Amino acid sequence: MAQLWGGRFTKETDKLVYNFNASLSFDSKLYKQDITGSMAHASMLAKQGIIEEQEKEEILKGLKSILEDIENKKLEFTEEYEDIHSFVEANLIDRCGDVGKKLHTGRSRNDQVALDMKMYVRDEIGEIDLLLKELLTSIYKIMSENVHTYMPGFTHLQKAQPVTLAHHFGAYFEMFKRDRSRLADAKKRLNLCPLGSGALAGTTYPLDRAYTAEVLGFDGPTLNSMDSVADRDYLIETLSALSTVMMHLSRFCEEIIMWNSNEYRFVEIDDGYSTGSSIMPQKKNPDIAELVRGKTGRVYGALMSILTTMKGIPLAYNKDMQEDKEFTFDAIDTVKGCIALFNGMISTMVFNKDNMEKSAKNGFTNATDAADYLVNNGVPFRDAHGIVGRLVLHCIDKGISLDEMSLEEYQEISPVFKEDIYDAISMKTCVEKRMTTRSPGSRGTDKSIGTTGKRYLEI
């Protein structure tokens, strides 16, 4: 058993206890961060005269060779090592001899693991941000191509008013923009280096923590050594932001699942992102959308787990905090996979534009515009509301839409209606009037796909 402790003990750890305590099976994921942090620490020790320059060079050479061997699969993680820290140090000592034993001077596993997790999360936030940017680019392309694709907008899952597909997708564009902002915020707050905090109370060695922080790309060192090793706020904040990403993906998936149904037929999901039934040959199921929706709960679970783990832990480090890793790794991998698959799904979807527009017309989504027509011709809104309600009842009774009513039928209910009512309730006019209200000077376009969105994607 390769451990970083043991001198005070008189017998071997029980095998069951060792296995229960060990974390290499999952924290081996941190090998790059652990080696990178160790290299920076060794460089700082030499800079401060705590180890010799030649010793530093031997340590760096050994660490680089370990990294290369791991990535070339020449060096494997085995259960004889307790965790990634003991794995790296034991292999370093095998390669460098006693000089390898000097690497751990001035640090503890507590500040070491805090550093590794911060660096890992920082790296992963960067990767997730790139995936979100790719998703936003796909959404922006769909928006740009569907400025005049009309569809019903909904409230309470009831058809409400006509919108464009561009405007509908624009709502999700805004959501994912906020997700990038939240992740950037979390990344900024976590970017302080805990290395040099020791177990909890710092160290007597003349460390240069600012130097280590700079080498590792941090904005500076953390300010309180106890908080440095006990802080997992950055995980809670990141998992909260990722839960919000998944909530947005899940809402979007729910709509796509409905739009893909026979009742809506708004979209056709590509065969590459659908599955069939083992018994019903006619089925084409939106399994990717359903799985993304389902995996949202998995990421929520990670957030609740870390919150529950941390709620009763006194200062400073406690072994409970080892439980921060597995579900964080799983949540990050889940989110990355879901974003990538969702992006592929929407990028290959076909939109049934005629069905969308027909649904908007048959759902009386232009009823508000008929009422506005009356108001613009001198009828009080409350009276106009009642008149249009009668129009809708008439259409329901006859099985037609407002667009299909004759002028005589309109005038039987109110003589105020004239020939121009048809232009007033057309999908194009209904949508464009609201676009003009939302964004002066943008008639015929959709504010959601303006230059602001384009500039955002260039960031």
VEXDREN-2710 file (C-alpha; in Angstrom, 1 decimal):
% VEXDREN-2710
k/r/px/py/pz
1/MET/0.0/0.0/0.0
2/ALA/1.6/3.3/-1.2
3/GLN/0.5/6.0/1.3
4/LEU/1.8/9.4/2.2
5/TRP/1.6/8.7/6.0
6/GLY/2.2/5.8/8.4
7/GLY/5.1/6.5/10.7
8/ARG/2.8/7.0/13.7
9/PHE/1.0/3.6/13.1
10/THR/2.1/0.2/14.4
11/LYS/0.2/-2.0/12.0
12/GLU/-1.2/-2.0/8.5
13/THR/-4.5/-0.5/7.7
14/ASP/-7.3/-3.1/7.5
15/LYS/-7.8/-4.0/3.8
16/LEU/-11.5/-3.1/3.9
17/VAL/-10.7/0.3/5.5
18/TYR/-8.0/0.9/3.0
19/ASN/-10.4/0.3/0.1
20/PHE/-13.1/2.4/1.7
21/ASN/-10.7/5.2/2.2
22/ALA/-8.9/5.0/-1.1
23/SER/-9.8/7.4/-4.0
24/LEU/-7.5/6.6/-6.8
25/SER/-10.3/4.8/-8.7
26/PHE/-11.8/8.2/-9.4
27/ASP/-9.3/10.9/-8.5
28/SER/-6.9/9.5/-11.1
29/LYS/-8.8/11.9/-13.4
30/LEU/-6.8/14.7/-11.7
31/TYR/-3.4/13.4/-12.8
32/LYS/-2.6/16.3/-15.2
33/GLN/-3.6/18.9/-12.5
34/ASP/-1.7/17.0/-9.8
35/ILE/1.5/16.8/-11.9
36/THR/1.2/20.4/-13.1
37/GLY/0.7/21.7/-9.6
38/SER/3.6/19.6/-8.4
39/MET/5.9/21.1/-11.1
40/ALA/4.9/24.6/-10.1
41/HIS/5.5/23.8/-6.4
42/ALA/9.0/22.3/-7.1
43/SER/9.9/25.4/-9.1
44/MET/8.8/27.7/-6.3
45/LEU/10.8/25.6/-3.7
46/ALA/13.9/26.1/-5.8
47/LYS/13.3/29.8/-6.3
48/GLN/13.0/30.2/-2.5
49/GLY/16.2/28.2/-1.9
50/ILE/14.2/25.4/-0.1
51/ILE/15.6/22.8/-2.5
52/GLU/18.6/23.0/-4.8
53/GLU/18.2/24.0/-8.5
54/GLN/19.6/20.6/-9.5
55/GLU/17.0/18.9/-7.3
56/LYS/14.3/20.9/-8.9
57/GLU/15.5/19.8/-12.4
58/GLU/15.5/16.1/-11.4
59/ILE/12.0/16.4/-9.9
60/LEU/10.7/18.2/-13.0
61/LYS/12.2/15.6/-15.3
62/GLY/10.7/12.8/-13.2
63/LEU/7.2/14.4/-13.2
64/LYS/7.3/15.0/-17.0
65/SER/8.2/11.4/-17.5
66/ILE/5.3/10.3/-15.3
67/LEU/2.9/12.5/-17.3
68/GLU/4.2/11.1/-20.6
69/ASP/4.0/7.5/-19.5
70/ILE/0.4/7.9/-18.2
71/GLU/-0.7/9.5/-21.5
72/ASN/1.1/6.9/-23.5
73/LYS/-0.5/4.2/-21.4
74/LYS/2.9/2.9/-20.2
75/LEU/2.0/3.6/-16.6
76/GLU/-1.2/2.4/-15.2
77/PHE/-3.2/3.3/-12.0
78/THR/-3.3/0.3/-9.7
79/GLU/-4.9/-0.3/-6.3
80/GLU/-1.7/-0.3/-4.4
81/TYR/-1.8/3.5/-4.4
82/GLU/-4.2/5.3/-2.1
83/ASP/-4.9/8.3/-4.3
84/ILE/-3.5/10.3/-7.2
85/HIS/-1.1/12.2/-4.9
86/SER/0.5/9.0/-3.5
87/PHE/0.6/7.6/-7.0
88/VAL/2.5/10.5/-8.4
89/GLU/4.9/10.8/-5.4
90/ALA/5.6/7.1/-5.2
91/ASN/6.4/6.9/-8.9
92/LEU/8.5/10.0/-8.6
93/ILE/10.6/8.5/-5.8
94/ASP/11.0/5.3/-7.8
95/ARG/12.5/7.4/-10.6
96/CYS/14.4/10.1/-8.7
97/GLY/15.3/8.4/-5.4
98/ASP/15.5/10.5/-2.2
99/VAL/15.2/13.8/-4.1
100/GLY/11.7/12.9/-5.0
101/LYS/10.9/12.8/-1.2
102/LYS/11.5/16.6/-1.1
103/LEU/8.7/17.5/-3.4
104/HIS/6.1/17.5/-0.6
105/THR/8.0/20.1/1.5
106/GLY/5.7/23.0/2.4
107/ARG/2.4/21.4/1.3
108/SER/-0.3/19.0/2.5
109/ARG/-2.6/16.7/0.6
110/ASN/-5.3/19.1/1.8
111/ASP/-4.1/22.1/-0.2
112/GLN/-2.9/19.8/-2.9
113/VAL/-6.3/18.3/-3.6
114/ALA/-7.9/21.8/-3.3
115/LEU/-5.5/23.0/-6.0
116/ASP/-6.2/19.9/-8.2
117/MET/-9.9/20.3/-8.0
118/LYS/-9.8/24.0/-8.7
119/MET/-7.6/23.5/-11.7
120/TYR/-9.8/20.7/-13.0
121/VAL/-13.0/22.7/-12.6
122/ARG/-11.4/25.7/-14.2
123/ASP/-10.3/23.6/-17.2
124/GLU/-13.8/22.0/-17.6
125/ILE/-15.6/25.3/-17.4
126/GLY/-13.5/26.4/-20.3
127/GLU/-14.5/23.3/-22.3
128/ILE/-18.2/23.7/-21.4
129/ASP/-18.1/27.3/-22.4
130/LEU/-16.8/26.3/-25.9
131/LEU/-19.6/23.8/-26.2
132/LEU/-22.2/26.4/-25.2
133/LYS/-20.8/28.8/-27.8
134/GLU/-21.1/26.1/-30.5
135/LEU/-24.7/25.5/-29.4
136/LEU/-25.4/29.3/-29.6
137/THR/-23.9/29.4/-33.0
138/SER/-26.3/26.6/-34.2
139/ILE/-29.3/28.4/-32.6
140/TYR/-28.2/31.7/-34.2
141/LYS/-28.1/30.0/-37.7
142/ILE/-31.6/28.5/-37.2
143/MET/-32.8/32.0/-36.1
144/SER/-31.2/33.7/-39.1
145/GLU/-32.9/31.2/-41.5
146/ASN/-36.4/31.5/-39.9
147/VAL/-37.2/35.2/-39.5
148/HIS/-40.4/34.6/-41.5
149/THR/-41.3/31.1/-40.3
150/TYR/-44.5/31.7/-38.4
151/MET/-45.7/29.5/-35.6
152/PRO/-48.0/29.7/-32.5
153/GLY/-46.6/31.1/-29.3
154/PHE/-47.9/29.4/-26.2
155/THR/-49.0/30.3/-22.7
156/HIS/-50.3/27.5/-20.4
157/LEU/-49.6/25.1/-23.3
158/GLN/-52.5/26.9/-25.1
159/LYS/-51.9/28.7/-28.4
160/ALA/-51.7/32.4/-27.6
161/GLN/-50.2/34.7/-30.2
162/PRO/-48.2/34.2/-33.4
163/VAL/-44.4/34.4/-33.3
164/THR/-41.6/33.4/-35.5
165/LEU/-39.4/30.4/-35.1
166/ALA/-36.5/32.8/-34.9
167/HIS/-38.1/34.6/-31.9
168/HIS/-38.9/31.3/-30.2
169/PHE/-35.3/30.0/-30.5
170/GLY/-34.1/33.5/-29.5
171/ALA/-35.5/32.9/-26.0
172/TYR/-33.2/29.9/-25.6
173/PHE/-30.4/31.9/-27.1
174/GLU/-30.8/34.3/-24.2
175/MET/-30.9/31.5/-21.7
176/PHE/-27.6/29.9/-22.9
177/LYS/-26.0/33.4/-23.0
178/ARG/-26.8/33.7/-19.3
179/ASP/-25.4/30.2/-18.7
180/ARG/-22.1/31.2/-20.2
181/SER/-22.1/34.3/-18.0
182/ARG/-22.8/32.3/-14.8
183/LEU/-20.0/29.9/-15.6
184/ALA/-17.6/32.8/-16.3
185/ASP/-18.6/34.3/-13.0
186/ALA/-17.9/31.0/-11.1
187/LYS/-14.6/30.6/-12.9
188/LYS/-13.5/34.1/-11.9
189/ARG/-14.4/33.5/-8.3
190/LEU/-12.6/30.2/-8.0
191/ASN/-9.4/31.5/-9.6
192/LEU/-7.4/31.9/-6.4
193/CYS/-4.6/29.5/-5.6
194/PRO/-4.8/27.5/-2.3
195/LEU/-1.4/25.9/-2.6
196/GLY/0.9/26.8/0.3
197/SER/-2.0/26.8/2.8
198/GLY/-0.7/23.5/4.2
199/ALA/-3.0/21.2/6.2
200/LEU/-4.9/24.3/7.5
201/ALA/-2.5/26.7/9.2
202/GLY/0.1/27.5/6.6
203/THR/3.7/26.5/6.8
204/THR/7.0/27.7/8.4
205/TYR/8.8/27.5/5.1
206/PRO/9.4/30.8/3.2
207/LEU/7.0/30.0/0.4
208/ASP/6.2/32.4/-2.4
209/ARG/2.5/31.7/-2.9
210/ALA/2.1/34.6/-5.3
211/TYR/4.7/33.1/-7.6
212/THR/3.0/29.7/-7.5
213/ALA/-0.3/31.3/-8.3
214/GLU/1.1/33.2/-11.2
215/VAL/2.8/30.1/-12.7
216/LEU/-0.5/28.1/-12.5
217/GLY/-2.5/30.9/-14.1
218/PHE/-4.4/32.0/-11.0
219/ASP/-5.2/35.7/-10.2
220/GLY/-3.4/35.4/-6.9
221/PRO/-3.2/33.2/-3.7
222/THR/-6.2/32.6/-1.4
223/LEU/-6.2/34.8/1.7
224/ASN/-7.1/32.4/4.5
225/SER/-5.4/29.0/4.9
226/MET/-8.3/27.4/6.7
227/ASP/-10.8/28.5/4.1
228/SER/-8.4/27.5/1.4
229/VAL/-8.6/23.8/2.3
230/ALA/-12.2/23.8/3.5
231/ASP/-13.7/25.7/0.6
232/ARG/-15.9/23.8/-1.8
233/ASP/-18.1/26.8/-2.7
234/TYR/-16.7/26.8/-6.2
235/LEU/-18.0/23.3/-6.8
236/ILE/-21.4/24.2/-5.4
237/GLU/-21.5/27.3/-7.6
238/THR/-20.3/25.4/-10.7
239/LEU/-22.8/22.6/-10.2
240/SER/-25.6/25.1/-9.7
241/ALA/-24.7/26.8/-13.0
242/LEU/-24.5/23.4/-14.7
243/SER/-27.9/22.5/-13.2
244/THR/-29.3/25.6/-14.8
245/VAL/-27.8/24.7/-18.1
246/MET/-29.5/21.3/-17.9
247/MET/-32.8/22.9/-16.9
248/HIS/-32.6/25.0/-20.1
249/LEU/-31.7/22.0/-22.2
250/SER/-34.5/20.0/-20.6
251/ARG/-37.1/22.7/-21.3
252/PHE/-35.9/22.9/-24.9
253/CYS/-36.1/19.1/-25.2
254/GLU/-39.6/19.0/-23.9
255/GLU/-40.7/21.3/-26.6
256/ILE/-38.9/19.4/-29.3
257/ILE/-40.5/16.2/-28.1
258/MET/-43.9/17.8/-28.4
259/TRP/-43.1/19.4/-31.8
260/ASN/-41.9/16.0/-33.1
261/SER/-45.2/14.2/-32.1
262/ASN/-47.9/13.3/-34.7
263/GLU/-50.2/15.9/-33.1
264/TYR/-47.8/18.8/-33.8
265/ARG/-45.6/17.7/-36.7
266/PHE/-43.6/20.9/-36.4
267/VAL/-40.2/19.2/-36.7
268/GLU/-38.6/16.0/-38.1
269/ILE/-35.7/14.8/-36.1
270/ASP/-32.9/13.3/-38.1
271/ASP/-32.7/9.5/-38.2
272/GLY/-29.2/9.8/-36.6
273/TYR/-30.7/11.3/-33.5
274/SER/-33.8/9.0/-33.3
275/THR/-34.4/5.4/-32.4
276/GLY/-37.1/2.8/-33.3
277/SER/-39.3/0.4/-31.4
278/SER/-38.6/-3.3/-31.0
279/ILE/-42.2/-4.1/-31.7
280/MET/-43.9/-1.2/-33.5
281/PRO/-42.2/-0.7/-36.9
282/GLN/-43.8/2.7/-37.5
283/LYS/-42.2/4.4/-34.4
284/LYS/-39.5/7.0/-34.6
285/ASN/-38.7/8.0/-31.0
286/PRO/-37.0/11.3/-29.9
287/ASP/-34.7/9.4/-27.5
288/ILE/-31.9/11.9/-27.4
289/ALA/-34.2/14.6/-26.3
290/GLU/-35.8/12.4/-23.7
291/LEU/-32.4/11.3/-22.3
292/VAL/-31.2/14.8/-22.0
293/ARG/-34.4/15.6/-20.2
294/GLY/-33.8/12.6/-17.9
295/LYS/-30.2/13.3/-17.2
296/THR/-31.1/16.7/-15.9
297/GLY/-32.1/15.0/-12.6
298/ARG/-28.6/13.4/-12.4
299/VAL/-26.9/16.8/-12.4
300/TYR/-29.4/18.2/-9.9
301/GLY/-28.5/15.2/-7.7
302/ALA/-24.8/16.1/-7.8
303/LEU/-25.7/19.6/-6.6
304/MET/-27.8/18.3/-3.8
305/SER/-25.2/15.8/-2.8
306/ILE/-22.4/18.4/-2.4
307/LEU/-24.7/20.8/-0.5
308/THR/-25.7/17.9/1.8
309/THR/-22.1/16.8/2.3
310/MET/-20.9/20.3/3.2
311/LYS/-23.7/21.5/5.4
312/GLY/-22.4/20.0/8.7
313/ILE/-18.6/20.0/8.2
314/PRO/-16.6/22.1/10.7
315/LEU/-13.3/23.8/9.8
316/ALA/-11.0/22.8/8.3
317/TYR/-10.5/19.8/6.0
318/ASN/-12.5/16.6/6.8
319/LYS/-12.5/13.3/4.9
320/ASP/-16.2/13.8/4.0
321/MET/-14.9/16.2/1.4
322/GLN/-13.5/13.4/-0.6
323/GLU/-17.1/12.8/-1.6
324/ASP/-17.0/16.0/-3.7
325/LYS/-15.3/14.3/-6.7
326/GLU/-17.3/11.4/-8.2
327/PHE/-20.5/13.3/-8.7
328/THR/-18.7/16.4/-9.8
329/PHE/-16.8/14.4/-12.5
330/ASP/-20.1/12.7/-13.5
331/ALA/-22.1/15.9/-13.7
332/ILE/-19.4/17.7/-15.8
333/ASP/-19.2/14.7/-18.2
334/THR/-23.0/14.5/-18.4
335/VAL/-23.4/18.2/-19.2
336/LYS/-20.7/18.1/-21.9
337/GLY/-22.3/15.0/-23.5
338/CYS/-25.8/16.5/-23.4
339/ILE/-24.8/19.8/-24.9
340/ALA/-22.9/18.1/-27.7
341/LEU/-25.7/15.7/-28.5
342/PHE/-28.4/18.4/-28.3
343/ASN/-26.4/20.6/-30.6
344/GLY/-26.2/17.8/-33.2
345/MET/-29.9/17.1/-32.9
346/ILE/-31.1/20.6/-33.5
347/SER/-28.5/21.2/-36.2
348/THR/-30.0/18.4/-38.3
349/MET/-33.7/18.9/-37.5
350/VAL/-36.1/19.7/-40.4
351/PHE/-38.8/22.3/-39.7
352/ASN/-42.2/21.8/-41.2
353/LYS/-42.9/25.5/-41.8
354/ASP/-46.4/25.0/-43.4
355/ASN/-47.6/23.0/-40.4
356/MET/-46.3/25.6/-38.0
357/GLU/-48.1/28.5/-39.8
358/LYS/-51.3/26.4/-40.2
359/SER/-51.3/25.6/-36.5
360/ALA/-50.9/29.3/-35.7
361/LYS/-53.9/30.2/-37.9
362/ASN/-56.1/27.4/-36.6
363/GLY/-55.4/28.3/-33.0
364/PHE/-56.8/31.8/-33.3
365/THR/-53.4/33.2/-32.3
366/ASN/-54.4/36.4/-34.3
367/ALA/-57.5/37.0/-32.2
368/THR/-55.7/39.7/-30.2
369/ASP/-54.8/41.5/-33.4
370/ALA/-58.5/41.4/-34.5
371/ALA/-59.3/43.1/-31.2
372/ASP/-56.5/45.6/-31.8
373/TYR/-58.0/46.3/-35.2
374/LEU/-61.3/47.3/-33.6
375/VAL/-59.6/49.4/-31.0
376/ASN/-57.7/51.3/-33.7
377/ASN/-61.1/52.0/-35.3
378/GLY/-62.6/53.5/-32.2
379/VAL/-64.1/50.6/-30.3
380/PRO/-63.2/50.4/-26.5
381/PHE/-60.9/47.5/-25.8
382/ARG/-63.3/45.7/-23.4
383/ASP/-66.0/45.8/-26.1
384/ALA/-63.5/44.7/-28.8
385/HIS/-62.6/41.8/-26.5
386/GLY/-66.2/40.6/-26.4
387/ILE/-66.7/41.0/-30.1
388/VAL/-63.7/38.9/-31.0
389/GLY/-64.8/36.3/-28.5
390/ARG/-68.0/36.0/-30.5
391/LEU/-65.9/35.7/-33.7
392/VAL/-64.0/32.8/-32.2
393/LEU/-67.2/31.0/-31.2
394/HIS/-68.5/31.5/-34.7
395/CYS/-65.3/30.0/-36.2
396/ILE/-65.4/27.1/-33.8
397/ASP/-69.0/26.4/-34.7
398/LYS/-68.2/26.4/-38.4
399/GLY/-64.8/24.8/-38.1
400/ILE/-62.9/27.6/-39.8
401/SER/-60.2/30.1/-38.8
402/LEU/-60.5/33.9/-38.6
403/ASP/-58.6/34.2/-41.9
404/GLU/-61.4/32.1/-43.5
405/MET/-64.3/34.1/-42.4
406/SER/-66.0/36.2/-45.1
407/LEU/-66.3/40.0/-44.7
408/GLU/-70.1/39.6/-44.5
409/GLU/-69.7/37.2/-41.5
410/TYR/-67.4/39.8/-39.8
411/GLN/-69.8/42.6/-40.4
412/GLU/-72.8/40.6/-39.1
413/ILE/-71.0/40.6/-35.7
414/SER/-69.6/44.2/-36.0
415/PRO/-70.1/46.7/-38.8
416/VAL/-66.7/48.2/-37.9
417/PHE/-64.9/45.5/-39.8
418/LYS/-63.7/46.4/-43.3
419/GLU/-61.7/44.7/-46.1
420/ASP/-58.4/45.6/-44.4
421/ILE/-59.2/43.2/-41.5
422/TYR/-57.5/40.4/-43.5
423/ASP/-54.3/42.3/-43.7
424/ALA/-54.5/43.2/-40.0
425/ILE/-54.8/39.5/-38.9
426/SER/-52.3/38.0/-41.4
427/MET/-49.4/36.2/-39.7
428/LYS/-46.9/38.5/-41.3
429/THR/-48.6/41.6/-40.1
430/CYS/-49.3/40.3/-36.7
431/VAL/-45.7/39.3/-36.1
432/GLU/-44.1/42.4/-37.7
433/LYS/-46.3/44.8/-35.8
434/ARG/-45.0/43.4/-32.5
435/MET/-41.4/43.3/-33.8
436/THR/-41.7/47.0/-34.5
437/THR/-43.1/47.6/-31.0
438/ARG/-40.2/45.7/-29.5
439/SER/-37.5/47.2/-31.6
440/PRO/-38.1/50.5/-33.4
441/GLY/-36.9/50.5/-36.9
442/SER/-36.6/46.7/-37.2
443/ARG/-39.9/46.0/-39.1
444/GLY/-39.7/42.8/-41.0
445/THR/-36.8/41.4/-38.8
446/ASP/-36.5/39.8/-35.4
447/LYS/-34.7/41.6/-32.7
448/SER/-33.4/38.3/-31.4
449/ILE/-31.1/37.9/-34.3
450/GLY/-29.8/41.5/-34.5
451/THR/-26.2/42.6/-34.4
452/THR/-26.0/42.2/-30.6
453/GLY/-26.4/38.4/-31.0
454/LYS/-23.8/38.3/-33.7
455/ARG/-21.3/40.3/-31.7
456/TYR/-21.9/38.1/-28.7
457/LEU/-20.9/35.0/-30.7
458/GLU/-17.6/36.7/-31.6
459/ILE/-16.6/36.9/-28.0
END
